[in-house]
Amino acid sequence: MSGGQRTDQARSRRALATGVLLAISCSGAEPGRDISLAPHAESVVPLSEDVGVLLLDENTVCTTESYEYRVYCTDVDDSTIRYFGRQGEGPGEFKDDFPDLLRGPDGTLGAIDSELNRMSVFDPTSGAFVSQVNLPGIYFQRGASAFSSTLTGSSWSMQRDSSGAMRTHTQYAEVEIESGEVVWERIYDNRFKTDAQCEESETLKGLFAGSLSSQRSAVFPLCRGQLLFFAGRDDASGTLIRAPRYVLEYPGEREVREYLESAGGFAMEDRFRRTPKTYHRFPLVFDDHGRLWVVTNRGRDEGVSYLDVYSGPEYWGAVRVRHDALAVDVLGSTLAVLVDRPVGPGDADGYPDRGVDWYDISELEAPSYDPGS
């Protein structure tokens, strides 16, 4: 099949999916309602312990293959597949089996190895290693999905308190790529958890698992489906958001079974059953319109998934997608959803197949968010 034929087929599928979206969004849907989308394409990606996904561009998606310590990239038609990286500690190698992936300048791809605390930069077209950047602190993790001349993320640091006890702090920082110099840093302290009536950790200080947008907004997950949103990353206090669709739920038999399989001999089944389910899945994702996308655990028992969408601190509604959504990325008018597909008769190993579903969101009516407006 020629490249032109693939493009025409992709456009036809995209037009069909857009038609489905238009039919729903123009049918009187109001903010706060669920909107169903149909994918215009699907890709196969390797099974991995990681649940990260990155749109390198609107036609190329990358994930990690943890069992091989490498990055896997494919286009929307699965016609071009590339692997790069391998296990090791040399240039272009990984000690971390599922590095964080980021979009870089000029079509490059960054991969943060938290074990070696460095970012490797690759040319994904050839798979060639380009450069590496040493990162500050301990166990640096990405806070945004892209980097340019600087990289923003979080790292851990160890400090002794007045009693002499060692405490772990989560610190957010912006690092200059060329020099490795930290040009901005902040610890978002635990008082925000107190304000939200969340239980505080005795040993871990500072909010974690946060995401930052290209407009320098910041958001952090809290307990009971709550989010803490900062219009500017240096704002003294944020806006507490309570997810409208959150309900208190406990693990079902499927979640219990999955937990027991993963925890093995370390499993504490009774405690797991009595612990309320988390509402968010990570990472929280900002798109280039400043909107926030949150993968939730809602709908798993129905064979679908719901993505909560926010414009700034305002809840817009939920997008319903098929299968069990593990993570998403959004770039331009493309939504990529990393999924576990239902186990079928052909799955002799009993494990679901891993894939990416592609959605066109060009007609999505969720407003853009500009913190400066």
C-alpha positions in Angstrom: 0.0 0.0 0.0 1.4 3.4 -0.9 1.9 6.3 1.5 -0.9 8.2 -0.3 -3.3 5.3 0.1 -2.6 5.0 3.8 -3.1 8.8 4.2 -6.4 8.6 2.4 -7.6 5.7 4.5 -6.5 7.5 7.7 -8.5 10.5 6.6 -11.5 8.4 5.9 -11.3 6.8 9.4 -10.8 10.2 11.0 -13.8 11.7 9.1 -15.9 8.8 10.4 -14.8 9.3 14.0 -15.2 13.0 13.7 -18.8 12.4 12.5 -19.5 10.4 15.6 -18.1 13.1 17.8 -20.1 15.8 16.0 -23.3 13.8 16.3 -22.8 13.6 20.1 -21.4 17.1 20.8 -24.2 18.8 18.8 -27.0 16.8 20.3 -27.4 19.2 23.2 -24.6 17.9 25.4 -23.9 20.2 28.3 -20.8 20.6 30.5 -20.6 17.8 32.9 -22.1 15.2 30.6 -20.3 12.1 29.2 -19.3 12.1 25.5 -18.5 8.9 23.7 -15.8 8.8 21.1 -14.9 6.2 18.5 -11.3 5.6 17.5 -10.3 6.1 13.9 -7.3 3.8 14.1 -5.6 1.3 16.5 -2.0 0.2 17.0 -0.3 -2.8 18.6 2.4 -2.0 21.1 4.5 -4.4 23.3 3.3 -5.6 26.7 5.2 -3.7 29.4 5.1 -3.1 33.1 5.1 0.6 32.3 1.8 2.4 31.5 3.3 5.5 29.8 2.5 6.7 26.3 3.8 9.7 24.3 2.7 11.2 21.0 5.9 12.2 19.3 3.8 13.9 16.7 0.2 13.5 15.6 1.0 10.4 13.6 3.7 8.7 15.8 3.3 7.2 19.2 6.0 5.8 21.6 5.9 3.5 24.6 8.5 1.6 26.5 9.1 -2.2 26.4 10.2 -2.8 30.0 11.2 -6.4 29.5 13.8 -5.4 26.9 14.8 -2.0 28.4 14.0 -0.1 25.2 11.7 2.4 23.6 9.1 1.4 20.9 7.7 3.8 18.4 5.1 3.2 15.7 3.1 5.3 13.3 -0.7 5.4 13.2 -0.9 2.7 10.5 1.7 0.4 12.2 3.7 0.6 8.9 6.9 2.1 10.4 8.2 0.5 13.7 11.4 1.5 15.4 13.1 0.3 18.6 16.0 1.9 20.4 17.9 1.7 23.7 19.0 -1.4 25.6 19.9 -2.5 29.1 23.1 -1.1 30.5 24.7 2.0 31.9 26.5 3.3 28.8 25.4 6.1 26.4 21.9 5.4 25.1 21.4 2.5 27.5 18.9 2.2 30.4 19.2 0.9 33.9 15.5 1.9 34.5 13.3 -0.6 32.7 10.6 1.9 31.9 12.1 5.5 31.4 9.8 8.5 31.2 9.4 9.7 27.6 9.3 13.4 26.5 9.0 15.3 23.2 12.2 17.2 22.4 13.1 20.0 20.0 13.6 19.2 16.2 11.7 15.9 16.5 14.0 14.4 19.1 12.8 12.2 22.0 14.0 12.3 25.6 14.0 9.3 27.9 14.6 10.0 31.7 16.3 7.1 33.4 15.5 7.6 37.1 17.9 4.9 38.2 20.9 6.7 36.6 19.3 10.1 37.1 19.9 11.3 33.6 18.0 12.0 30.4 19.1 10.4 27.1 18.2 12.1 23.9 17.5 10.1 20.7 16.8 10.8 17.0 13.7 8.5 16.8 13.9 8.4 12.9 17.2 6.6 13.0 17.2 5.4 16.6 20.6 7.1 17.0 21.7 8.3 20.5 22.2 12.1 20.4 23.2 13.3 23.9 22.6 12.9 27.6 21.8 15.3 30.5 22.7 14.6 34.1 19.8 15.5 36.4 19.7 16.9 40.0 18.5 15.2 43.2 17.5 11.6 43.6 15.2 9.7 41.2 14.2 12.6 38.9 10.9 12.2 37.1 9.3 14.3 34.4 6.7 16.9 35.3 5.8 18.0 31.7 5.6 16.0 28.5 8.1 18.0 26.5 11.4 19.8 26.9 13.3 22.5 24.9 16.3 24.3 26.4 15.0 23.4 29.8 13.4 20.3 31.4 10.9 20.4 34.3 10.3 17.6 36.7 10.5 16.4 40.2 13.1 14.7 42.3 13.5 13.4 45.9 15.9 14.8 48.5 16.7 13.5 52.0 16.8 15.9 54.9 16.9 15.5 58.7 14.2 17.3 60.7 14.7 18.9 64.2 14.3 15.5 65.9 17.1 14.0 63.8 14.7 11.8 61.8 15.3 11.5 58.1 12.5 12.9 55.8 12.0 12.6 52.1 11.0 15.7 50.2 9.6 15.9 46.7 11.0 18.9 45.0 10.0 20.3 41.6 12.7 21.9 39.5 13.4 23.4 36.1 16.8 22.4 34.7 18.8 24.0 32.0 19.7 21.3 29.5 23.1 22.8 28.4 24.6 23.5 31.8 22.5 21.3 34.1 21.9 24.3 36.3 18.6 24.5 38.3 16.8 27.7 37.3 13.6 27.2 39.3 12.6 25.0 42.2 9.8 24.6 44.7 8.5 22.2 47.3 4.7 22.2 47.4 4.3 21.6 51.1 1.9 19.3 52.9 -0.4 22.0 54.2 -2.4 21.7 51.0 -3.2 18.1 52.0 -4.4 19.3 55.3 -6.6 21.9 53.7 -8.2 19.1 51.6 -8.6 16.9 54.7 -6.3 14.2 53.3 -4.1 12.0 55.5 -0.5 13.2 55.6 2.5 11.0 55.3 4.9 11.0 58.3 8.0 10.5 56.1 7.2 12.0 52.7 7.0 15.8 52.6 5.7 17.7 49.6 3.1 17.0 47.0 4.0 14.4 44.3 2.8 13.0 41.0 2.1 16.5 39.8 2.1 17.8 36.2 3.0 21.1 34.7 1.6 22.7 31.5 3.4 24.6 28.8 1.6 27.7 30.2 3.2 26.9 33.6 0.1 25.9 35.4 0.5 23.0 37.8 -1.8 20.3 39.1 -1.5 17.6 41.8 -3.7 14.6 42.7 -5.1 14.5 46.3 -7.3 12.1 48.1 -11.0 11.2 47.2 -10.8 12.4 43.6 -9.6 15.9 44.5 -7.1 17.9 42.6 -5.1 21.0 43.5 -4.7 23.4 40.6 -2.3 26.3 40.4 -2.9 28.8 37.6 0.8 29.7 37.9 3.4 27.3 39.3 4.7 30.0 41.8 1.2 30.9 43.1 1.1 30.9 46.9 -2.1 28.8 47.0 -4.1 26.8 44.5 -7.7 26.0 43.8 -9.1 22.8 45.3 -11.1 20.8 42.8 -13.5 18.1 43.7 -14.1 15.7 40.9 -17.9 15.7 40.3 -18.1 12.0 39.3 -16.1 10.7 42.2 -17.8 8.2 44.4 -16.3 6.2 47.3 -15.6 2.7 45.9 -13.7 -0.4 47.2 -11.7 -2.8 45.0 -13.9 -5.4 43.1 -12.9 -9.0 42.6 -11.0 -8.1 39.4 -8.8 -5.5 41.1 -8.2 -7.9 44.0 -7.2 -10.7 41.6 -4.8 -8.3 39.8 -3.3 -7.1 43.1 -2.7 -10.6 44.4 -1.0 -11.6 41.1 1.3 -8.6 41.1 2.1 -8.6 44.9 2.7 -12.3 45.2 4.0 -13.3 48.7 3.9 -9.6 49.8 0.2 -9.3 49.3 -2.0 -8.0 52.2 -5.4 -8.9 50.8 -7.6 -7.8 53.7 -5.9 -4.4 53.8 -6.2 -4.0 50.1 -10.0 -4.8 50.2 -10.6 -2.2 52.9 -8.6 0.5 51.1 -10.8 2.8 48.9 -9.9 2.8 45.2 -8.0 5.7 43.8 -9.9 7.8 41.3 -7.0 9.1 39.2 -4.5 7.2 37.0 -1.2 8.8 36.3 0.2 10.9 34.8 -2.2 13.8 34.7 -1.9 15.3 31.2 -2.1 18.9 30.0 -2.7 19.4 26.2 -1.4 22.3 24.2 -4.7 24.2 24.7 -4.1 24.2 28.5 -6.8 21.6 29.1 -6.2 18.9 31.7 -7.0 15.2 30.9 -7.4 12.8 33.8 -7.7 9.0 33.3 -10.1 7.7 35.9 -10.8 4.3 37.3 -14.5 4.8 36.5 -16.1 2.3 34.1 -13.6 -0.5 34.3 -16.3 -3.0 35.2 -18.3 -1.9 32.2 -15.4 -2.5 29.7 -15.0 1.2 29.0 -13.0 4.1 30.5 -13.7 7.7 31.3 -11.4 10.7 30.9 -12.3 13.7 33.0 -11.5 17.0 31.1 -10.9 20.3 32.8 -10.4 23.8 31.5 -8.3 25.3 34.2 -10.0 24.6 37.5 -13.4 24.2 35.8 -14.7 20.7 35.1 -15.9 20.5 31.5 -17.1 16.8 31.3 -15.9 13.3 30.7 -14.9 11.6 27.4 -15.8 7.9 27.3 -13.4 5.6 25.3 -13.3 1.9 24.8 -11.4 -0.8 26.7 -9.3 -0.3 29.9 -7.4 3.0 29.5 -4.1 2.9 31.2 -2.7 6.3 30.1 -3.3 9.0 27.5 -1.4 11.7 25.6 -2.8 14.6 23.7 -1.1 16.6 20.9 -2.9 19.0 18.6 -6.2 17.3 17.5 -5.0 13.8 18.4 -5.8 11.8 21.6 -3.8 8.6 22.0 -5.1 6.1 24.6 -2.9 3.3 25.9 -5.2 0.3 26.6 -5.4 -3.2 27.6 -7.7 -4.9 25.2 -10.2 -7.6 26.4 -8.9 -11.1 26.6 -10.2 -13.1 23.7 -10.2 -16.7 22.5 -6.9 -16.2 20.8 -5.1 -15.1 24.0 -3.7 -18.4 25.0 -1.6 -16.8 27.8 -4.7 -15.3 29.4 -3.2 -11.8 29.3 -4.8 -8.8 27.5 -3.1 -7.4 24.5 -1.6 -4.0 24.8 -2.5 -1.3 22.2 -3.0 2.3 21.4 -6.4 3.7 20.2 -6.3 6.9 18.1 -9.0 9.5 18.5 -9.7 12.8 16.6 -10.7 15.5 19.0 -10.6 18.4 16.6 -14.3 19.1 17.2 -14.2 18.8 21.0 -16.0 21.7 22.5 -14.0 21.9 25.7 -12.6 25.5 25.9 -8.9 26.3 25.9 -7.4 27.6 29.1 -5.0 30.6 29.3 -3.9 31.4 32.8 -2.9 34.9 31.7 -6.3 35.8 30.3 
